[in-house]
Amino acid sequence: MFVVEDDSQDGIDHVDGHRNVLLVASPYTKHVSANGEYGGYIGHHRYDQASVIRTMELILGLPALSSYDQNARPLYDLFQNKDQASQLTPADLKPFNPVADPPFINETVAGLPQTPALKALERLSRTMPGGEDKQGPILEQLDWQATTNRPIPPALKREVAAAASRSGAGGG
């Protein structure tokens, strides 16, 4: 089973605004950390949506749909070196145990503390160009400011200024 966000620009994490989560659940995936101390394996290779498609094509024995997925890096790092069910161990076949929802799962934006910084970001968000997927670097700047206490990276500042000059919108 492959679980992946359908729009990797729809939110940022602590590293970059273009990363997203990929979960692969299978008896054939790696089940422990690289050092063997923790349950669950976290891969650190760069993959993209085409990598997921390419891996599915390889598993199913299908030809590539296009050169885009044909040249994508398969998710080899996430799988054990086992290609037959007879090679699976009882640990590989053990069912997954669900865990309780984290306490923040039902939080809403309206429930956040209304700080001066948050109110300033809300005002800035109202200056963004309207329409779907037109915000670009201005939205990334807002996300950066809302989720980090670090200065805006110079490259992002330049992108925001260029986008604002093209659209006539304010970039803060």
C-alpha positions as CSV (number, residue, x, y, z in Angstrom):
1,M,0.0,0.0,0.0
2,F,1.4,3.4,-1.0
3,V,0.0,6.5,0.8
4,V,1.2,9.8,-0.5
5,E,-0.1,13.4,-0.4
6,D,-1.4,14.5,-3.8
7,D,0.0,18.0,-3.7
8,S,3.5,18.4,-2.2
9,Q,3.2,22.2,-2.2
10,D,0.2,22.1,0.1
11,G,2.1,22.7,3.3
12,I,5.6,22.9,4.6
13,D,7.7,20.9,7.1
14,H,10.8,21.9,9.1
15,V,13.1,21.5,6.1
16,D,11.5,22.5,2.8
17,G,8.2,23.5,1.4
18,H,8.4,20.8,-1.3
19,R,8.7,17.7,0.8
20,N,5.8,15.4,1.6
21,V,5.1,12.2,3.4
22,L,5.2,8.8,1.7
23,L,4.1,5.7,3.6
24,V,4.7,2.3,2.2
25,A,3.1,-0.6,4.1
26,S,3.9,-4.1,3.0
27,P,5.4,-7.3,4.3
28,Y,8.2,-6.6,1.8
29,T,9.2,-3.2,3.2
30,K,11.9,-2.7,5.7
31,H,10.4,-2.8,9.2
32,V,13.1,-1.4,11.5
33,S,15.3,1.7,11.5
34,A,18.7,1.6,9.8
35,N,20.4,1.1,13.2
36,G,18.0,-1.7,14.1
37,E,16.9,0.1,17.3
38,Y,13.4,1.3,16.4
39,G,10.4,-0.1,14.7
40,G,9.7,1.5,11.4
41,Y,12.1,2.4,8.6
42,I,12.6,6.0,7.4
43,G,14.2,6.4,4.0
44,H,16.4,9.4,3.2
45,H,16.7,9.2,-0.5
46,R,15.0,11.8,-2.7
47,Y,11.9,10.4,-4.4
48,D,9.0,12.0,-6.2
49,Q,5.5,11.1,-7.4
50,A,7.0,9.4,-10.5
51,S,9.1,7.2,-8.2
52,V,5.9,5.8,-6.7
53,I,4.4,5.2,-10.1
54,R,7.6,3.6,-11.4
55,T,7.8,1.3,-8.3
56,M,4.2,0.2,-8.9
57,E,4.9,-0.5,-12.5
58,L,7.9,-2.7,-11.6
59,I,5.9,-4.6,-9.0
60,L,3.1,-5.3,-11.4
61,G,5.4,-6.0,-14.4
62,L,4.0,-3.1,-16.4
63,P,5.8,-1.0,-18.9
64,A,6.4,2.7,-18.1
65,L,3.6,5.1,-19.0
66,S,6.0,7.8,-20.2
67,S,9.7,8.7,-20.1
68,Y,8.9,10.7,-16.9
69,D,8.2,7.6,-14.8
70,Q,10.6,5.4,-16.9
71,N,13.5,7.6,-15.7
72,A,12.3,7.9,-12.1
73,R,14.2,6.4,-9.2
74,P,12.3,3.3,-7.9
75,L,11.7,3.1,-4.1
76,Y,14.3,0.3,-3.8
77,D,15.7,1.7,-0.5
78,L,12.3,1.1,1.2
79,F,12.1,-2.6,0.5
80,Q,13.8,-5.7,1.9
81,N,15.9,-7.9,-0.4
82,K,13.1,-10.5,-0.7
83,D,11.2,-11.2,-3.9
84,Q,9.1,-14.3,-3.0
85,A,6.5,-14.9,-0.3
86,S,8.5,-17.9,0.9
87,Q,11.3,-15.6,2.0
88,L,9.0,-13.6,4.4
89,T,9.4,-14.2,8.1
90,P,6.7,-14.3,10.8
91,A,7.9,-10.8,11.8
92,D,7.3,-9.6,8.2
93,L,3.7,-10.9,8.2
94,K,2.8,-9.5,11.7
95,P,-0.2,-7.2,11.5
96,F,0.2,-3.5,12.0
97,N,-1.0,-2.2,15.4
98,P,-2.9,1.1,15.2
99,V,-1.9,3.8,17.6
100,A,-4.1,6.5,19.2
101,D,-4.7,9.8,17.3
102,P,-2.3,12.5,18.4
103,P,-3.8,15.2,20.6
104,F,-3.6,17.9,17.9
105,I,-5.6,15.9,15.4
106,N,-8.8,18.0,15.9
107,E,-7.2,21.4,16.2
108,T,-8.4,24.1,13.9
109,V,-6.8,27.3,12.7
110,A,-9.5,29.3,14.5
111,G,-8.3,27.7,17.8
112,L,-4.8,29.1,17.4
113,P,-3.7,31.9,19.8
114,Q,-4.5,35.2,18.0
115,T,-1.0,36.8,18.4
116,P,0.1,40.0,16.7
117,A,2.4,38.0,14.4
118,L,-0.5,35.7,13.3
119,K,-2.7,38.7,12.7
120,A,0.0,40.3,10.5
121,L,0.3,37.1,8.5
122,E,-3.5,37.0,8.0
123,R,-3.4,40.6,6.7
124,L,-0.5,39.7,4.4
125,S,-2.4,36.6,3.1
126,R,-5.3,38.9,2.0
127,T,-2.9,40.7,-0.4
128,M,-2.1,37.5,-2.3
129,P,-3.3,37.0,-5.9
130,G,-6.7,35.3,-6.1
131,G,-7.3,32.0,-7.8
132,E,-6.1,28.5,-7.3
133,D,-2.3,27.9,-7.4
134,K,-1.4,31.5,-8.1
135,Q,0.2,32.3,-4.8
136,G,3.5,30.6,-5.3
137,P,6.4,32.0,-3.3
138,I,4.2,34.5,-1.4
139,L,2.4,31.6,0.1
140,E,5.6,29.8,0.8
141,Q,6.9,32.9,2.7
142,L,3.7,33.0,4.7
143,D,4.1,29.3,5.6
144,W,7.7,29.9,6.5
145,Q,6.9,32.8,8.8
146,A,4.0,30.9,10.4
147,T,6.0,27.8,11.1
148,T,9.5,28.9,11.9
149,N,11.3,31.5,14.0
150,R,14.1,31.8,11.5
151,P,14.7,34.6,9.1
152,I,13.3,34.2,5.6
153,P,15.9,32.7,3.3
154,P,17.4,35.2,0.8
155,A,16.4,33.1,-2.2
156,L,12.8,33.0,-1.0
157,K,12.9,36.8,-0.4
158,R,14.0,37.2,-4.0
159,E,11.3,34.9,-5.4
160,V,8.6,36.8,-3.4
161,A,9.8,40.2,-4.6
162,A,9.8,38.9,-8.2
163,A,6.3,37.4,-7.9
164,A,5.0,40.6,-6.2
165,S,6.4,42.8,-8.9
166,R,4.9,40.6,-11.6
167,S,1.4,40.5,-10.0
168,G,1.4,43.9,-8.3
169,A,0.8,42.1,-4.9
170,G,2.5,42.9,-1.7
171,G,5.2,40.4,-0.5
172,G,5.7,41.7,3.1
